[in-house]
């Protein structure tokens, strides 16, 4: 028969063992949930980064489309011999080209936009003088822009 001290020690050991079993029964499932949550978080983070990249690409494509539309409108103004309006529009257009060139990740697009900027001064001068010969140069820029868009799709 056990003495009261031995009984108390046995009760304490049983309580410690039960406590450890209870702790492990709570810890192990939580640990696995934490591991699963970390894996899910990493997967979602990768998806968010991919979506951000897609969004940036779409925004840049929209910027290029806007520039193409601006150039089309400039061309229409030149065809209507509204050189003053075309001059004003060209300033904003070439500022947008410079901004897009700085944002471009694709070297072909960056080089194309750079080539457009090289025409800035001569196109602006021709527009401000009302030179009808500028129409062919603006048309060529517009055709080149459309050709670039078809290559980058």
N, C-alpha and C positions, 0 to 999 in steps of 0.2 A: 504494500500500500504506500501511496505517495504522501509525503509530508505536505503541509500547507505551503512551504517555501517552494517545493518542487512543483506543486500544482500551480502556484502563481507564475513560476518560470515557464511552465508548459503553456499556460494561458497566454503569456506574453509572446512566446515563440509562435504560437498559433495565430495570434493577432498580427504579428509582424508578417508572417507568411501570407495571411489573408490580405493584408494591406498591399504587399508586393504583388500578389495575384490581381487584385483590383486595379492597382496602378498599371500593370502591364496590359490588362484587358482594356483600359482606357487609352494607354499610350500607343499601342501598336496600331489600332485603327486610325488614330489621329495622325500618326507618322505617315501612314500610307496615303491618307487624304492630303496631307501637306505635300508629299512627293507628287501626287497626281495634280494638285493645284499648281505647283511650280512648273510642271511639264505643260499644262494647259496655258499658263501665263506666257511661257516662252513661245508656244505656238501662236498665241494671239498677238504677241509682240511682233513676231515675224510677219504675220498677216497685216498688221497695222502698217509696218514699214513698207510692205509691198503695195498696199493701198495708197500710201502717201506718195510713193514713187509714181504710181499710175495717175494720181491726181496732178502731180507736178508735170507729167508728160502731157496730160490733157489740157492743163492750163497753158502750157507752152504752145501746143497745137492751136489752141484758141487764139493766142497772141499772134501767131503767124497768119491765121485766117483773118484776123482783124487788120493786120498790116496789108494783106492782099486786097481786102475790101477797100481800105483807104487808098491804095494805089489805083484801084479800079475807079474810084470816085475822082481822083486827081486826073486820070486819063479822060474820064467823061467831061470834066471841066475844061481840059485842054481842047477836046474835040468841039466843045461849044464856044471855044475862044474866051473863056472866063479865066484869063491868065492870073488876075489878081487873087481870085479865090484859090486857084490851083497853087499859087505861090504860098499862100497862108497854110493850106493843107499840107504842102510838101514839108514845111518846117516841122510840123507835128509828126508827120510820117517818118522823116529821117531820125527824129529823136526816138521814136518807137523802134526803129531798126537798130539803132545803137543799143538800146535797152535789151532788145531780144538777142542781139549778138553777145552781149555780156552774160546772158542767161543760158545760151546755147551749150549743150553738152556734146552734140554731134558736130564734128569738125567740118563736115561737108556743108551743113547749114550755117555754121559760123563763118566759113570762108565765103559762102554765097552772100550772107548779110554784109560782110566786110566789103565785098565787091560793089554792093549797092551803095554803101556809104561813100565810096570813092567818087561816085557820081553826084554827090550832094551839091557841091558848090556849082558845078557846071549846069546841073538841072535847075537849081534855084535861080541862077543868073539868067538862064534862057527863059524861064517862066516869067521872071520880073521884067524882062525886056519884051515879052510877048512874041517871042520867036516861034513861028509855026513849025520849025524843024524839030522842036523839042518833042512833038507828038510821037515821032517814030522811036525816039529814045525811051520815052515813058512806056510805049507799047512793048518794046523789047524787054524792058524790066518786068513788065506784067507777064509777058509770055514766059520769061525765065522763072518767075515766081510760080506760075502754074506748073511748069515742068519740074521744078523742085518738089512741089507738093505731091505730084504723081509718083516721083521716085521714092519719097520718104514714107509712103503709106505701107 
